Amino acid sequence: MTEITDNQAQSRYELVEQDLTAYADYRRDEGRLYIDYVFSPPPLRGKGTSDRLMHAVARAAEEDGLKIVPICGYAATWLRRHREYAGLLA
């Protein structure tokens, strides 16, 4: 299981791999988690980092009872591809 950090000061979930930080910027409002932007540093791209990050974000939302509103195109596409999290879509 991938461990992420909820950096509340910067409103983003973070995943550190190879001493680099991938992150998902978010906002929370009335039981919803808005994923505004997902970023992976270039050296981590194509290695599944963003996928692992989004799996962990989805599990965190599920644990917190939040519905996800994907603003970011990557997050929206990822959620469409991972039907196991379809119930989290707001």
Secondary structure as the mmCIF struct_conf table of DSSP 4:
data_model
#
loop_
_struct_conf.conf_type_id
_struct_conf.id
_struct_conf.beg_label_comp_id
_struct_conf.beg_label_asym_id
_struct_conf.beg_label_seq_id
_struct_conf.end_label_comp_id
_struct_conf.end_label_asym_id
_struct_conf.end_label_seq_id
STRN STRN1 THR A 5 ASN A 7
TURN_TY1_P TURN_TY1_P1 GLN A 8 SER A 11
STRN STRN2 ARG A 12 GLU A 17
TURN_TY1_P TURN_TY1_P2 GLN A 18 ASP A 19
STRN STRN3 LEU A 20 ASP A 29
TURN_TY1_P TURN_TY1_P3 GLU A 30 GLY A 31
STRN STRN4 ARG A 32 PHE A 39
HELX_RH_3T_P HELX_RH_3T_P1 PRO A 42 LEU A 44
TURN_TY1_P TURN_TY1_P4 ARG A 45 GLY A 48
HELX_RH_AL_P HELX_RH_AL_P1 THR A 49 GLU A 63
TURN_TY1_P TURN_TY1_P5 ASP A 64 GLY A 65
HELX_LH_PP_P HELX_LH_PP_P1 LEU A 66 LEU A 66
STRN STRN5 LYS A 67 PRO A 70
BEND BEND1 CYS A 72 CYS A 72
HELX_RH_AL_P HELX_RH_AL_P2 GLY A 73 ARG A 81
HELX_RH_3T_P HELX_RH_3T_P2 ARG A 83 LEU A 88
STRN STRN6 LEU A 89 LEU A 89
#
